[in-house]
Amino acid sequence: MTPSVTNQLDEDLAAKNKVIIYNNSKNEMFTLNEGYSVLSRRLKMEGFKTYSNPGDITAELLSKAGVFVLPGPREKFTVTEINLLREYVDKGGSIFVTMGEGGEKSFQTNINFLLEERGVMINNDAVVRTVYHKYHHPKEVLVSNGVLNRSITLAAGKSIPGQNLSESNNAQ
């Protein structure tokens, strides 16, 4: 069983960048034990500590996280929670958000309120392919040597072949 957030977390504060907290307060689609158990085991092998947060999102909780994971929230965040998450990111914290098909609309959440401030958003669509090569399901897609969002490339400081930086902001 994974340790609770309130227990043992203070011990790990010294190694904050190695602490990953999975949120469970918004009826998340996946949990640390269901959906992320293999990832959690691999992270632990690499020296990371993983915790599950069944309670409210607080400033104290976020201050102890190297990465705060929102694995498919299915309830709306309060204004206070959005503000706490915004402050956490502004102070250098990392948030990892996952969603499923249908995005924010089908998950009944308001996470885009926070994400859009950073130039990212969860779409209400899915990538579907029509040619079945390597994978046997239309939603299992291999994107090789490609960039789905050019903003990520620009944020990483990489150049896009055939475009200069001034015109890359308009191309998508």
C-alpha positions, 0 to 999 in steps of 0.5 A: 500500500502506498503511504498517505500524503500526511505521513512520511511526506515531511521526511521526503521534503529534503528531496522535493524534486523526487516527490510525485503526488497523484491527486484523487480529490476530483474523482480522477479517471486513474489513481496511483494504484489503478492505471499508474501502478506500473509507472509508480513502480518504475519511478520508485525504482529510480528513487522517486517517492509517490503519494496519493492525495485523497483530500483537498488541494492545499498550499502545504500539500503543493509545497511538498510536491516536485510534480503534482499529477492530475490524472483525468479529473472528473469534477470541477476545481474551485476558484481557490484550488485554481489559484493554489495551482496557479501559484504553485506553477508560478513558483516553479512547481510542475503539474502533469495533466492527463485527460481522455477522449472528449476532453474537458467537456466529457470529463465535466472539469474546468482544468482548461481555465488554468491551462489556457493561461499557459498557452495549452488546452485540452481539446474535445477531440481525438487523433484517429487514423485510417491506415492500420499499420503496426497498431490494430486500433484507430486511436493507437497512433504512432507519430514519428519525427513529428510535432503535433503542437509547434508551440512545444518546439518553440518553447524548447528553443528548437527551430522548425525546418522551413520556417523562421521564428517570426512566421512560426507563430502564425503557422499551425 
